[in-house]
Amino acid sequence: MANPYFSKIPVIGYDIDGSGEKRIAVNILQRIKMRDVLKNSYLIWYLYDVKDGETPEIIASKLYGDSRFHWIILLANDIVDPVYDWVMSYENLIATIRKRYTTPEREGLEFAYQTVHHYEDAKGAVIDETSFRRLPDVERRKVSVYDFEMARNEAKRSIRLLDANYVDQVDAEADTLMQRRLV
């Protein structure tokens, strides 16, 4: 079953190998954006906390009755890369930290625990090391690479979901927008 969003994207003739022969390809540079007025309408959106292991497809299936509408969730939350822009499970996040920070000289997870990413004051504002050293212990804290990656991942957990009553309307508008932009 084709993804309903990508089936809307126009195709182009593209010379893939420089031979002069054009092949039909999906124009991956073609995108639509949700109108700000639609995104800012609090009557049709609500906040949702993604549970560990939930994917956009799982949420779309539960909420919209069809996993193929996961693209609406991604579009509404400005998610371009569902692998790294979506909240990761704890296991995937640990694997990503290991991969991202491991070098031949060091193990990534150990590095993430031991290395300071940045410093913060008591209000959570990022400060430089000099300011950090001037503050009393109770008014400052070191944020490790591990804590930074964990907090950044958790911030992705809260997403906006479109009320199911408006899915067909958004789907139809996506069709209209893509038809106007045929290449």
Summary of the structure (lengths in Angstrom):
residues: 183
radius of gyration: 21.8
end to end distance: 24.4
largest distance: 68.6
contacts: 428
relative contact order: 0.17
helix: 45%
strand: 18%
